[in-house]
Amino acid sequence: MLHPLIRMMVKIAIASLIVGAILSHFGITADQLVRELGLTTERIEDWARRGFAWALPNLLLGSLVIIPVWFLAYLFRPPRSSNRPD
């Protein structure tokens, strides 16, 4: 049984593969679609870099708080009951 997140990612990958094959059959490329939207690859790269430059420091800052809080909650949670027969 696959985890629901992995199952969803596999479905998205298969759907993307099918749609990409159909678009390719009609001669439509990713470059054409990007140009139709008025974008350039350099502009998309710049947006990706700026997004990563914004997200990484915030991710690190948040993890400095979240990870110790999670660890303390993990340490002080009540023990689980074991219902397994010996």
N, CA, C and O atoms as a Maestro MAE file, in Angstrom:
{
 s_m_m2io_version
 :::
 2.0.0
}

f_m_ct {
 s_m_title
 :::
 protein
 m_atom[344] {
  # First column is atom index #
  i_m_mmod_type
  r_m_x_coord
  r_m_y_coord
  r_m_z_coord
  i_m_residue_number
  s_m_chain_name
  s_m_pdb_residue_name
  s_m_pdb_atom_name
  i_m_atomic_number
  :::
  1 25 0.851 -1.175 0.000 1 A "MET " " N  " 7
  2 3 0.000 0.000 0.000 1 A "MET " " CA " 6
  3 2 0.895 1.235 0.000 1 A "MET " " C  " 6
  4 15 1.717 1.416 0.898 1 A "MET " " O  " 8
  5 25 0.728 2.080 -1.012 2 A "LEU " " N  " 7
  6 3 1.539 3.282 -1.119 2 A "LEU " " CA " 6
  7 2 0.996 4.394 -0.230 2 A "LEU " " C  " 6
  8 15 -0.207 4.493 0.009 2 A "LEU " " O  " 8
  9 25 1.882 5.199 0.235 3 A "HIS " " N  " 7
  10 3 1.501 6.373 1.014 3 A "HIS " " CA " 6
  11 2 0.673 7.295 0.115 3 A "HIS " " C  " 6
  12 15 0.980 7.411 -1.072 3 A "HIS " " O  " 8
  13 25 -0.372 7.959 0.643 4 A "PRO " " N  " 7
  14 3 -1.233 8.802 -0.201 4 A "PRO " " CA " 6
  15 2 -0.478 9.890 -0.970 4 A "PRO " " C  " 6
  16 15 -0.840 10.190 -2.107 4 A "PRO " " O  " 8
  17 25 0.547 10.479 -0.385 5 A "LEU " " N  " 7
  18 3 1.313 11.518 -1.073 5 A "LEU " " CA " 6
  19 2 2.052 10.940 -2.276 5 A "LEU " " C  " 6
  20 15 2.060 11.539 -3.351 5 A "LEU " " O  " 8
  21 25 2.668 9.783 -2.096 6 A "ILE " " N  " 7
  22 3 3.390 9.142 -3.195 6 A "ILE " " CA " 6
  23 2 2.410 8.722 -4.284 6 A "ILE " " C  " 6
  24 15 2.694 8.878 -5.472 6 A "ILE " " O  " 8
  25 25 1.266 8.193 -3.885 7 A "ARG " " N  " 7
  26 3 0.246 7.787 -4.854 7 A "ARG " " CA " 6
  27 2 -0.215 8.994 -5.682 7 A "ARG " " C  " 6
  28 15 -0.377 8.882 -6.898 7 A "ARG " " O  " 8
  29 25 -0.426 10.143 -5.034 8 A "MET " " N  " 7
  30 3 -0.839 11.352 -5.738 8 A "MET " " CA " 6
  31 2 0.247 11.803 -6.706 8 A "MET " " C  " 6
  32 15 -0.056 12.199 -7.832 8 A "MET " " O  " 8
  33 25 1.513 11.750 -6.283 9 A "MET " " N  " 7
  34 3 2.610 12.163 -7.148 9 A "MET " " CA " 6
  35 2 2.723 11.258 -8.369 9 A "MET " " C  " 6
  36 15 3.011 11.733 -9.467 9 A "MET " " O  " 8
  37 25 2.500 9.967 -8.189 10 A "VAL " " N  " 7
  38 3 2.540 9.036 -9.320 10 A "VAL " " CA " 6
  39 2 1.411 9.346 -10.295 10 A "VAL " " C  " 6
  40 15 1.619 9.321 -11.508 10 A "VAL " " O  " 8
  41 25 0.219 9.638 -9.778 11 A "LYS " " N  " 7
  42 3 -0.909 9.988 -10.646 11 A "LYS " " CA " 6
  43 2 -0.621 11.253 -11.441 11 A "LYS " " C  " 6
  44 15 -0.917 11.319 -12.634 11 A "LYS " " O  " 8
  45 25 -0.042 12.262 -10.784 12 A "ILE " " N  " 7
  46 3 0.296 13.507 -11.472 12 A "ILE " " CA " 6
  47 2 1.349 13.252 -12.543 12 A "ILE " " C  " 6
  48 15 1.261 13.808 -13.638 12 A "ILE " " O  " 8
  49 25 2.340 12.424 -12.243 13 A "ALA " " N  " 7
  50 3 3.388 12.120 -13.217 13 A "ALA " " CA " 6
  51 2 2.808 11.394 -14.435 13 A "ALA " " C  " 6
  52 15 3.175 11.697 -15.570 13 A "ALA " " O  " 8
  53 25 1.914 10.448 -14.203 14 A "ILE " " N  " 7
  54 3 1.304 9.713 -15.318 14 A "ILE " " CA " 6
  55 2 0.425 10.636 -16.150 14 A "ILE " " C  " 6
  56 15 0.474 10.587 -17.379 14 A "ILE " " O  " 8
  57 25 -0.381 11.482 -15.502 15 A "ALA " " N  " 7
  58 3 -1.232 12.415 -16.235 15 A "ALA " " CA " 6
  59 2 -0.374 13.395 -17.033 15 A "ALA " " C  " 6
  60 15 -0.710 13.716 -18.173 15 A "ALA " " O  " 8
  61 25 0.726 13.873 -16.455 16 A "SER " " N  " 7
  62 3 1.619 14.792 -17.165 16 A "SER " " CA " 6
  63 2 2.253 14.118 -18.372 16 A "SER " " C  " 6
  64 15 2.394 14.736 -19.427 16 A "SER " " O  " 8
  65 25 2.635 12.860 -18.223 17 A "LEU " " N  " 7
  66 3 3.219 12.113 -19.326 17 A "LEU " " CA " 6
  67 2 2.218 11.952 -20.473 17 A "LEU " " C  " 6
  68 15 2.576 12.117 -21.639 17 A "LEU " " O  " 8
  69 25 0.985 11.636 -20.146 18 A "ILE " " N  " 7
  70 3 -0.048 11.464 -21.166 18 A "ILE " " CA " 6
  71 2 -0.329 12.779 -21.881 18 A "ILE " " C  " 6
  72 15 -0.367 12.812 -23.111 18 A "ILE " " O  " 8
  73 25 -0.529 13.865 -21.134 19 A "VAL " " N  " 7
  74 3 -0.808 15.166 -21.743 19 A "VAL " " CA " 6
  75 2 0.391 15.632 -22.566 19 A "VAL " " C  " 6
  76 15 0.214 16.178 -23.655 19 A "VAL " " O  " 8
  77 25 1.608 15.424 -22.062 20 A "GLY " " N  " 7
  78 3 2.807 15.794 -22.815 20 A "GLY " " CA " 6
  79 2 2.919 15.031 -24.122 20 A "GLY " " C  " 6
  80 15 3.303 15.603 -25.142 20 A "GLY " " O  " 8
  81 25 2.586 13.741 -24.104 21 A "ALA " " N  " 7
  82 3 2.625 12.946 -25.331 21 A "ALA " " CA " 6
  83 2 1.587 13.439 -26.337 21 A "ALA " " C  " 6
  84 15 1.867 13.501 -27.534 21 A "ALA " " O  " 8
  85 25 0.401 13.788 -25.863 22 A "ILE " " N  " 7
  86 3 -0.645 14.301 -26.750 22 A "ILE " " CA " 6
  87 2 -0.231 15.636 -27.360 22 A "ILE " " C  " 6
  88 15 -0.378 15.841 -28.565 22 A "ILE " " O  " 8
  89 25 0.290 16.553 -26.527 23 A "LEU " " N  " 7
  90 3 0.735 17.849 -27.037 23 A "LEU " " CA " 6
  91 2 1.888 17.679 -28.024 23 A "LEU " " C  " 6
  92 15 1.943 18.367 -29.044 23 A "LEU " " O  " 8
  93 25 2.802 16.769 -27.721 24 A "SER " " N  " 7
  94 3 3.919 16.507 -28.618 24 A "SER " " CA " 6
  95 2 3.426 15.965 -29.955 24 A "SER " " C  " 6
  96 15 3.985 16.305 -30.998 24 A "SER " " O  " 8
  97 25 2.411 15.145 -29.941 25 A "HIS " " N  " 7
  98 3 1.834 14.596 -31.176 25 A "HIS " " CA " 6
  99 2 1.314 15.709 -32.079 25 A "HIS " " C  " 6
  100 15 1.398 15.608 -33.303 25 A "HIS " " O  " 8
  101 25 0.774 16.776 -31.478 26 A "PHE " " N  " 7
  102 3 0.264 17.904 -32.255 26 A "PHE " " CA " 6
  103 2 1.332 18.963 -32.529 26 A "PHE " " C  " 6
  104 15 1.023 20.015 -33.088 26 A "PHE " " O  " 8
  105 25 2.587 18.701 -32.142 27 A "GLY " " N  " 7
  106 3 3.684 19.606 -32.437 27 A "GLY " " CA " 6
  107 2 3.792 20.790 -31.504 27 A "GLY " " C  " 6
  108 15 4.441 21.778 -31.844 27 A "GLY " " O  " 8
  109 25 3.183 20.722 -30.354 28 A "ILE " " N  " 7
  110 3 3.243 21.816 -29.380 28 A "ILE " " CA " 6
  111 2 4.399 21.537 -28.422 28 A "ILE " " C  " 6
  112 15 4.498 20.456 -27.842 28 A "ILE " " O  " 8
  113 25 5.269 22.533 -28.268 29 A "THR " " N  " 7
  114 3 6.419 22.367 -27.378 29 A "THR " " CA " 6
  115 2 6.287 23.295 -26.172 29 A "THR " " C  " 6
  116 15 5.488 24.232 -26.165 29 A "THR " " O  " 8
  117 25 7.085 23.009 -25.169 30 A "ALA " " N  " 7
  118 3 7.086 23.847 -23.967 30 A "ALA " " CA " 6
  119 2 7.574 25.255 -24.302 30 A "ALA " " C  " 6
  120 15 7.073 26.231 -23.743 30 A "ALA " " O  " 8
  121 25 8.538 25.370 -25.203 31 A "ASP " " N  " 7
  122 3 9.052 26.683 -25.602 31 A "ASP " " CA " 6
  123 2 7.954 27.530 -26.247 31 A "ASP " " C  " 6
  124 15 7.863 28.732 -25.997 31 A "ASP " " O  " 8
  125 25 7.128 26.904 -27.070 32 A "GLN " " N  " 7
  126 3 6.021 27.627 -27.702 32 A "GLN " " CA " 6
  127 2 5.023 28.119 -26.660 32 A "GLN " " C  " 6
  128 15 4.565 29.259 -26.722 32 A "GLN " " O  " 8
  129 25 4.692 27.264 -25.712 33 A "LEU " " N  " 7
  130 3 3.734 27.660 -24.677 33 A "LEU " " CA " 6
  131 2 4.268 28.804 -23.830 33 A "LEU " " C  " 6
  132 15 3.525 29.721 -23.478 33 A "LEU " " O  " 8
  133 25 5.548 28.752 -23.504 34 A "VAL " " N  " 7
  134 3 6.152 29.810 -22.688 34 A "VAL " " CA " 6
  135 2 6.129 31.133 -23.454 34 A "VAL " " C  " 6
  136 15 5.822 32.177 -22.878 34 A "VAL " " O  " 8
  137 25 6.451 31.094 -24.752 35 A "ARG " " N  " 7
  138 3 6.423 32.316 -25.564 35 A "ARG " " CA " 6
  139 2 5.005 32.861 -25.701 35 A "ARG " " C  " 6
  140 15 4.811 34.077 -25.696 35 A "ARG " " O  " 8
  141 25 4.020 31.989 -25.821 36 A "GLU " " N  " 7
  142 3 2.622 32.432 -25.927 36 A "GLU " " CA " 6
  143 2 2.170 33.159 -24.664 36 A "GLU " " C  " 6
  144 15 1.341 34.067 -24.728 36 A "GLU " " O  " 8
  145 25 2.712 32.761 -23.525 37 A "LEU " " N  " 7
  146 3 2.374 33.411 -22.256 37 A "LEU " " CA " 6
  147 2 3.161 34.696 -22.041 37 A "LEU " " C  " 6
  148 15 2.943 35.400 -21.055 37 A "LEU " " O  " 8
  149 25 4.076 35.008 -22.957 38 A "GLY " " N  " 7
  150 3 4.862 36.234 -22.842 38 A "GLY " " CA " 6
  151 2 6.002 36.119 -21.857 38 A "GLY " " C  " 6
  152 15 6.456 37.125 -21.311 38 A "GLY " " O  " 8
  153 25 6.466 34.919 -21.623 39 A "LEU " " N  " 7
  154 3 7.562 34.703 -20.680 39 A "LEU " " CA " 6
  155 2 8.818 34.304 -21.430 39 A "LEU " " C  " 6
  156 15 8.767 33.891 -22.589 39 A "LEU " " O  " 8
  157 25 9.941 34.433 -20.752 40 A "THR " " N  " 7
  158 3 11.206 33.928 -21.284 40 A "THR " " CA " 6
  159 2 11.782 32.964 -20.260 40 A "THR " " C  " 6
  160 15 11.429 32.995 -19.082 40 A "THR " " O  " 8
  161 25 12.669 32.116 -20.733 41 A "THR " " N  " 7
  162 3 13.287 31.174 -19.801 41 A "THR " " CA " 6
  163 2 14.126 31.912 -18.757 41 A "THR " " C  " 6
  164 15 14.220 31.478 -17.609 41 A "THR " " O  " 8
  165 25 14.732 33.023 -19.159 42 A "GLU " " N  " 7
  166 3 15.528 33.805 -18.204 42 A "GLU " " CA " 6
  167 2 14.637 34.387 -17.113 42 A "GLU " " C  " 6
  168 15 15.021 34.422 -15.943 42 A "GLU " " O  " 8
  169 25 13.456 34.839 -17.494 43 A "ARG " " N  " 7
  170 3 12.524 35.410 -16.511 43 A "ARG " " CA " 6
  171 2 12.041 34.329 -15.533 43 A "ARG " " C  " 6
  172 15 11.931 34.581 -14.333 43 A "ARG " " O  " 8
  173 25 11.757 33.143 -16.044 44 A "ILE " " N  " 7
  174 3 11.319 32.042 -15.185 44 A "ILE " " CA " 6
  175 2 12.444 31.636 -14.240 44 A "ILE " " C  " 6
  176 15 12.205 31.384 -13.059 44 A "ILE " " O  " 8
  177 25 13.683 31.571 -14.763 45 A "GLU " " N  " 7
  178 3 14.830 31.254 -13.908 45 A "GLU " " CA " 6
  179 2 15.010 32.306 -12.813 45 A "GLU " " C  " 6
  180 15 15.298 31.967 -11.666 45 A "GLU " " O  " 8
  181 25 14.841 33.572 -13.165 46 A "ASP " " N  " 7
  182 3 14.971 34.648 -12.186 46 A "ASP " " CA " 6
  183 2 13.911 34.521 -11.094 46 A "ASP " " C  " 6
  184 15 14.215 34.670 -9.910 46 A "ASP " " O  " 8
  185 25 12.669 34.247 -11.491 47 A "TRP " " N  " 7
  186 3 11.610 34.053 -10.492 47 A "TRP " " CA " 6
  187 2 11.918 32.870 -9.581 47 A "TRP " " C  " 6
  188 15 11.704 32.943 -8.371 47 A "TRP " " O  " 8
  189 25 12.422 31.776 -10.163 48 A "ALA " " N  " 7
  190 3 12.756 30.598 -9.358 48 A "ALA " " CA " 6
  191 2 13.883 30.916 -8.378 48 A "ALA " " C  " 6
  192 15 13.821 30.530 -7.211 48 A "ALA " " O  " 8
  193 25 14.910 31.618 -8.851 49 A "ARG " " N  " 7
  194 3 16.025 31.992 -7.958 49 A "ARG " " CA " 6
  195 2 15.569 32.911 -6.834 49 A "ARG " " C  " 6
  196 15 15.945 32.725 -5.676 49 A "ARG " " O  " 8
  197 25 14.750 33.913 -7.184 50 A "ARG " " N  " 7
  198 3 14.250 34.838 -6.164 50 A "ARG " " CA " 6
  199 2 13.357 34.115 -5.161 50 A "ARG " " C  " 6
  200 15 13.413 34.391 -3.963 50 A "ARG " " O  " 8
  201 25 12.542 33.199 -5.647 51 A "GLY " " N  " 7
  202 3 11.688 32.429 -4.745 51 A "GLY " " CA " 6
  203 2 12.505 31.563 -3.806 51 A "GLY " " C  " 6
  204 15 12.207 31.481 -2.614 51 A "GLY " " O  " 8
  205 25 13.538 30.913 -4.337 52 A "PHE " " N  " 7
  206 3 14.408 30.079 -3.510 52 A "PHE " " CA " 6
  207 2 15.180 30.930 -2.508 52 A "PHE " " C  " 6
  208 15 15.344 30.543 -1.351 52 A "PHE " " O  " 8
  209 25 15.658 32.104 -2.962 53 A "ALA " " N  " 7
  210 3 16.397 33.004 -2.072 53 A "ALA " " CA " 6
  211 2 15.510 33.515 -0.948 53 A "ALA " " C  " 6
  212 15 16.004 33.783 0.147 53 A "ALA " " O  " 8
  213 25 14.216 33.656 -1.190 54 A "TRP " " N  " 7
  214 3 13.292 34.071 -0.141 54 A "TRP " " CA " 6
  215 2 12.948 32.899 0.772 54 A "TRP " " C  " 6
  216 15 12.898 33.063 1.992 54 A "TRP " " O  " 8
  217 25 12.712 31.719 0.201 55 A "ALA " " N  " 7
  218 3 12.210 30.590 0.974 55 A "ALA " " CA " 6
  219 2 13.275 29.968 1.877 55 A "ALA " " C  " 6
  220 15 12.968 29.603 3.013 55 A "ALA " " O  " 8
  221 25 14.490 29.839 1.414 56 A "LEU " " N  " 7
  222 3 15.516 29.141 2.191 56 A "LEU " " CA " 6
  223 2 15.779 29.782 3.556 56 A "LEU " " C  " 6
  224 15 15.764 29.065 4.556 56 A "LEU " " O  " 8
  225 25 16.019 31.094 3.651 57 A "PRO " " N  " 7
  226 3 16.239 31.668 4.989 57 A "PRO " " CA " 6
  227 2 15.021 31.517 5.900 57 A "PRO " " C  " 6
  228 15 15.172 31.277 7.098 57 A "PRO " " O  " 8
  229 25 13.813 31.655 5.339 58 A "ASN " " N  " 7
  230 3 12.615 31.497 6.156 58 A "ASN " " CA " 6
  231 2 12.435 30.054 6.613 58 A "ASN " " C  " 6
  232 15 11.983 29.808 7.731 58 A "ASN " " O  " 8
  233 25 12.787 29.104 5.757 59 A "LEU " " N  " 7
  234 3 12.714 27.692 6.126 59 A "LEU " " CA " 6
  235 2 13.687 27.380 7.265 59 A "LEU " " C  " 6
  236 15 13.333 26.690 8.220 59 A "LEU " " O  " 8
  237 25 14.894 27.886 7.157 60 A "LEU " " N  " 7
  238 3 15.893 27.656 8.206 60 A "LEU " " CA " 6
  239 2 15.485 28.324 9.518 60 A "LEU " " C  " 6
  240 15 15.622 27.728 10.586 60 A "LEU " " O  " 8
  241 25 14.988 29.553 9.442 61 A "LEU " " N  " 7
  242 3 14.559 30.268 10.641 61 A "LEU " " CA " 6
  243 2 13.407 29.533 11.335 61 A "LEU " " C  " 6
  244 15 13.412 29.371 12.555 61 A "LEU " " O  " 8
  245 25 12.436 29.097 10.556 62 A "GLY " " N  " 7
  246 3 11.311 28.362 11.133 62 A "GLY " " CA " 6
  247 2 11.740 27.035 11.741 62 A "GLY " " C  " 6
  248 15 11.217 26.625 12.777 62 A "GLY " " O  " 8
  249 25 12.688 26.365 11.102 63 A "SER " " N  " 7
  250 3 13.129 25.076 11.635 63 A "SER " " CA " 6
  251 2 13.889 25.236 12.950 63 A "SER " " C  " 6
  252 15 13.923 24.308 13.758 63 A "SER " " O  " 8
  253 25 14.499 26.402 13.174 64 A "LEU " " N  " 7
  254 3 15.178 26.640 14.451 64 A "LEU " " CA " 6
  255 2 14.192 26.660 15.616 64 A "LEU " " C  " 6
  256 15 14.579 26.415 16.759 64 A "LEU " " O  " 8
  257 25 12.942 26.945 15.340 65 A "VAL " " N  " 7
  258 3 11.917 26.944 16.377 65 A "VAL " " CA " 6
  259 2 11.158 25.623 16.386 65 A "VAL " " C  " 6
  260 15 10.952 25.034 17.447 65 A "VAL " " O  " 8
  261 25 10.745 25.159 15.226 66 A "ILE " " N  " 7
  262 3 9.872 23.997 15.121 66 A "ILE " " CA " 6
  263 2 10.552 22.711 15.569 66 A "ILE " " C  " 6
  264 15 9.949 21.928 16.302 66 A "ILE " " O  " 8
  265 25 11.789 22.471 15.149 67 A "ILE " " N  " 7
  266 3 12.448 21.201 15.475 67 A "ILE " " CA " 6
  267 2 12.652 21.035 16.983 67 A "ILE " " C  " 6
  268 15 12.347 19.953 17.486 67 A "ILE " " O  " 8
  269 25 13.142 22.019 17.744 68 A "PRO " " N  " 7
  270 3 13.242 21.815 19.201 68 A "PRO " " CA " 6
  271 2 11.880 21.616 19.875 68 A "PRO " " C  " 6
  272 15 11.760 20.804 20.792 68 A "PRO " " O  " 8
  273 25 10.854 22.350 19.429 69 A "VAL " " N  " 7
  274 3 9.521 22.179 20.009 69 A "VAL " " CA " 6
  275 2 9.006 20.779 19.728 69 A "VAL " " C  " 6
  276 15 8.450 20.135 20.617 69 A "VAL " " O  " 8
  277 25 9.185 20.294 18.490 70 A "TRP " " N  " 7
  278 3 8.752 18.936 18.152 70 A "TRP " " CA " 6
  279 2 9.516 17.913 18.992 70 A "TRP " " C  " 6
  280 15 8.925 16.952 19.484 70 A "TRP " " O  " 8
  281 25 10.826 18.115 19.157 71 A "PHE " " N  " 7
  282 3 11.630 17.168 19.920 71 A "PHE " " CA " 6
  283 2 11.174 17.102 21.378 71 A "PHE " " C  " 6
  284 15 11.082 16.016 21.951 71 A "PHE " " O  " 8
  285 25 10.889 18.258 21.979 72 A "LEU " " N  " 7
  286 3 10.401 18.269 23.363 72 A "LEU " " CA " 6
  287 2 9.034 17.590 23.470 72 A "LEU " " C  " 6
  288 15 8.789 16.840 24.415 72 A "LEU " " O  " 8
  289 25 8.159 17.843 22.525 73 A "ALA " " N  " 7
  290 3 6.845 17.195 22.536 73 A "ALA " " CA " 6
  291 2 7.000 15.691 22.371 73 A "ALA " " C  " 6
  292 15 6.267 14.919 22.990 73 A "ALA " " O  " 8
  293 25 7.949 15.268 21.541 74 A "TYR " " N  " 7
  294 3 8.202 13.841 21.334 74 A "TYR " " CA " 6
  295 2 8.738 13.195 22.610 74 A "TYR " " C  " 6
  296 15 8.345 12.080 22.955 74 A "TYR " " O  " 8
  297 25 9.631 13.890 23.307 75 A "LEU " " N  " 7
  298 3 10.212 13.338 24.535 75 A "LEU " " CA " 6
  299 2 9.191 13.203 25.660 75 A "LEU " " C  " 6
  300 15 9.222 12.230 26.413 75 A "LEU " " O  " 8
  301 25 8.287 14.175 25.775 76 A "PHE " " N  " 7
  302 3 7.378 14.205 26.923 76 A "PHE " " CA " 6
  303 2 5.981 13.670 26.632 76 A "PHE " " C  " 6
  304 15 5.082 13.826 27.459 76 A "PHE " " O  " 8
  305 25 5.781 13.045 25.479 77 A "ARG " " N  " 7
  306 3 4.466 12.475 25.214 77 A "ARG " " CA " 6
  307 2 4.288 11.206 26.042 77 A "ARG " " C  " 6
  308 15 5.264 10.549 26.403 77 A "ARG " " O  " 8
  309 25 3.030 10.868 26.340 78 A "PRO " " N  " 7
  310 3 2.814 9.653 27.136 78 A "PRO " " CA " 6
  311 2 3.202 8.409 26.349 78 A "PRO " " C  " 6
  312 15 3.100 8.387 25.122 78 A "PRO " " O  " 8
  313 25 3.652 7.363 27.062 79 A "PRO " " N  " 7
  314 3 4.054 6.138 26.357 79 A "PRO " " CA " 6
  315 2 2.848 5.471 25.701 79 A "PRO " " C  " 6
  316 15 1.719 5.581 26.179 79 A "PRO " " O  " 8
  317 25 3.107 4.793 24.619 80 A "ARG " " N  " 7
  318 3 2.061 4.075 23.913 80 A "ARG " " CA " 6
  319 2 1.802 2.745 24.611 80 A "ARG " " C  " 6
  320 15 2.704 2.117 25.164 80 A "ARG " " O  " 8
  321 25 0.540 2.344 24.565 81 A "SER " " N  " 7
  322 3 0.216 1.051 25.168 81 A "SER " " CA " 6
  323 2 0.458 -0.034 24.134 81 A "SER " " C  " 6
  324 15 0.156 0.133 22.952 81 A "SER " " O  " 8
  325 25 1.000 -1.129 24.588 82 A "SER " " N  " 7
  326 3 1.286 -2.252 23.718 82 A "SER " " CA " 6
  327 2 0.230 -3.333 23.930 82 A "SER " " C  " 6
  328 15 0.090 -3.874 25.026 82 A "SER " " O  " 8
  329 25 -0.499 -3.634 22.879 83 A "ASN " " N  " 7
  330 3 -1.549 -4.653 22.963 83 A "ASN " " CA " 6
  331 2 -1.129 -5.958 22.295 83 A "ASN " " C  " 6
  332 15 -1.970 -6.805 21.995 83 A "ASN " " O  " 8
  333 25 0.165 -6.118 22.065 84 A "ARG " " N  " 7
  334 3 0.651 -7.343 21.423 84 A "ARG " " CA " 6
  335 2 0.771 -8.449 22.460 84 A "ARG " " C  " 6
  336 15 1.306 -8.233 23.547 84 A "ARG " " O  " 8
  337 25 0.268 -9.641 22.119 85 A "PRO " " N  " 7
  338 3 0.447 -10.780 23.047 85 A "PRO " " CA " 6
  339 2 1.881 -11.280 22.987 85 A "PRO " " C  " 6
  340 15 2.481 -11.317 21.912 85 A "PRO " " O  " 8
  341 25 2.438 -11.665 24.134 86 A "ASP " " N  " 7
  342 3 3.831 -12.165 24.172 86 A "ASP " " CA " 6
  343 2 3.891 -13.642 23.960 86 A "ASP " " C  " 6
  344 15 4.977 -14.222 23.962 86 A "ASP " " O  " 8
  :::
 }
 m_bond[343] {
  # First column is bond index #
  i_m_from
  i_m_to
  i_m_order
  :::
  1 1 2 1
  2 2 3 1
  3 3 4 2
  4 3 5 1
  5 5 6 1
  6 6 7 1
  7 7 8 2
  8 7 9 1
  9 9 10 1
  10 10 11 1
  11 11 12 2
  12 11 13 1
  13 13 14 1
  14 14 15 1
  15 15 16 2
  16 15 17 1
  17 17 18 1
  18 18 19 1
  19 19 20 2
  20 19 21 1
  21 21 22 1
  22 22 23 1
  23 23 24 2
  24 23 25 1
  25 25 26 1
  26 26 27 1
  27 27 28 2
  28 27 29 1
  29 29 30 1
  30 30 31 1
  31 31 32 2
  32 31 33 1
  33 33 34 1
  34 34 35 1
  35 35 36 2
  36 35 37 1
  37 37 38 1
  38 38 39 1
  39 39 40 2
  40 39 41 1
  41 41 42 1
  42 42 43 1
  43 43 44 2
  44 43 45 1
  45 45 46 1
  46 46 47 1
  47 47 48 2
  48 47 49 1
  49 49 50 1
  50 50 51 1
  51 51 52 2
  52 51 53 1
  53 53 54 1
  54 54 55 1
  55 55 56 2
  56 55 57 1
  57 57 58 1
  58 58 59 1
  59 59 60 2
  60 59 61 1
  61 61 62 1
  62 62 63 1
  63 63 64 2
  64 63 65 1
  65 65 66 1
  66 66 67 1
  67 67 68 2
  68 67 69 1
  69 69 70 1
  70 70 71 1
  71 71 72 2
  72 71 73 1
  73 73 74 1
  74 74 75 1
  75 75 76 2
  76 75 77 1
  77 77 78 1
  78 78 79 1
  79 79 80 2
  80 79 81 1
  81 81 82 1
  82 82 83 1
  83 83 84 2
  84 83 85 1
  85 85 86 1
  86 86 87 1
  87 87 88 2
  88 87 89 1
  89 89 90 1
  90 90 91 1
  91 91 92 2
  92 91 93 1
  93 93 94 1
  94 94 95 1
  95 95 96 2
  96 95 97 1
  97 97 98 1
  98 98 99 1
  99 99 100 2
  100 99 101 1
  101 101 102 1
  102 102 103 1
  103 103 104 2
  104 103 105 1
  105 105 106 1
  106 106 107 1
  107 107 108 2
  108 107 109 1
  109 109 110 1
  110 110 111 1
  111 111 112 2
  112 111 113 1
  113 113 114 1
  114 114 115 1
  115 115 116 2
  116 115 117 1
  117 117 118 1
  118 118 119 1
  119 119 120 2
  120 119 121 1
  121 121 122 1
  122 122 123 1
  123 123 124 2
  124 123 125 1
  125 125 126 1
  126 126 127 1
  127 127 128 2
  128 127 129 1
  129 129 130 1
  130 130 131 1
  131 131 132 2
  132 131 133 1
  133 133 134 1
  134 134 135 1
  135 135 136 2
  136 135 137 1
  137 137 138 1
  138 138 139 1
  139 139 140 2
  140 139 141 1
  141 141 142 1
  142 142 143 1
  143 143 144 2
  144 143 145 1
  145 145 146 1
  146 146 147 1
  147 147 148 2
  148 147 149 1
  149 149 150 1
  150 150 151 1
  151 151 152 2
  152 151 153 1
  153 153 154 1
  154 154 155 1
  155 155 156 2
  156 155 157 1
  157 157 158 1
  158 158 159 1
  159 159 160 2
  160 159 161 1
  161 161 162 1
  162 162 163 1
  163 163 164 2
  164 163 165 1
  165 165 166 1
  166 166 167 1
  167 167 168 2
  168 167 169 1
  169 169 170 1
  170 170 171 1
  171 171 172 2
  172 171 173 1
  173 173 174 1
  174 174 175 1
  175 175 176 2
  176 175 177 1
  177 177 178 1
  178 178 179 1
  179 179 180 2
  180 179 181 1
  181 181 182 1
  182 182 183 1
  183 183 184 2
  184 183 185 1
  185 185 186 1
  186 186 187 1
  187 187 188 2
  188 187 189 1
  189 189 190 1
  190 190 191 1
  191 191 192 2
  192 191 193 1
  193 193 194 1
  194 194 195 1
  195 195 196 2
  196 195 197 1
  197 197 198 1
  198 198 199 1
  199 199 200 2
  200 199 201 1
  201 201 202 1
  202 202 203 1
  203 203 204 2
  204 203 205 1
  205 205 206 1
  206 206 207 1
  207 207 208 2
  208 207 209 1
  209 209 210 1
  210 210 211 1
  211 211 212 2
  212 211 213 1
  213 213 214 1
  214 214 215 1
  215 215 216 2
  216 215 217 1
  217 217 218 1
  218 218 219 1
  219 219 220 2
  220 219 221 1
  221 221 222 1
  222 222 223 1
  223 223 224 2
  224 223 225 1
  225 225 226 1
  226 226 227 1
  227 227 228 2
  228 227 229 1
  229 229 230 1
  230 230 231 1
  231 231 232 2
  232 231 233 1
  233 233 234 1
  234 234 235 1
  235 235 236 2
  236 235 237 1
  237 237 238 1
  238 238 239 1
  239 239 240 2
  240 239 241 1
  241 241 242 1
  242 242 243 1
  243 243 244 2
  244 243 245 1
  245 245 246 1
  246 246 247 1
  247 247 248 2
  248 247 249 1
  249 249 250 1
  250 250 251 1
  251 251 252 2
  252 251 253 1
  253 253 254 1
  254 254 255 1
  255 255 256 2
  256 255 257 1
  257 257 258 1
  258 258 259 1
  259 259 260 2
  260 259 261 1
  261 261 262 1
  262 262 263 1
  263 263 264 2
  264 263 265 1
  265 265 266 1
  266 266 267 1
  267 267 268 2
  268 267 269 1
  269 269 270 1
  270 270 271 1
  271 271 272 2
  272 271 273 1
  273 273 274 1
  274 274 275 1
  275 275 276 2
  276 275 277 1
  277 277 278 1
  278 278 279 1
  279 279 280 2
  280 279 281 1
  281 281 282 1
  282 282 283 1
  283 283 284 2
  284 283 285 1
  285 285 286 1
  286 286 287 1
  287 287 288 2
  288 287 289 1
  289 289 290 1
  290 290 291 1
  291 291 292 2
  292 291 293 1
  293 293 294 1
  294 294 295 1
  295 295 296 2
  296 295 297 1
  297 297 298 1
  298 298 299 1
  299 299 300 2
  300 299 301 1
  301 301 302 1
  302 302 303 1
  303 303 304 2
  304 303 305 1
  305 305 306 1
  306 306 307 1
  307 307 308 2
  308 307 309 1
  309 309 310 1
  310 310 311 1
  311 311 312 2
  312 311 313 1
  313 313 314 1
  314 314 315 1
  315 315 316 2
  316 315 317 1
  317 317 318 1
  318 318 319 1
  319 319 320 2
  320 319 321 1
  321 321 322 1
  322 322 323 1
  323 323 324 2
  324 323 325 1
  325 325 326 1
  326 326 327 1
  327 327 328 2
  328 327 329 1
  329 329 330 1
  330 330 331 1
  331 331 332 2
  332 331 333 1
  333 333 334 1
  334 334 335 1
  335 335 336 2
  336 335 337 1
  337 337 338 1
  338 338 339 1
  339 339 340 2
  340 339 341 1
  341 341 342 1
  342 342 343 1
  343 343 344 2
  :::
 }
}
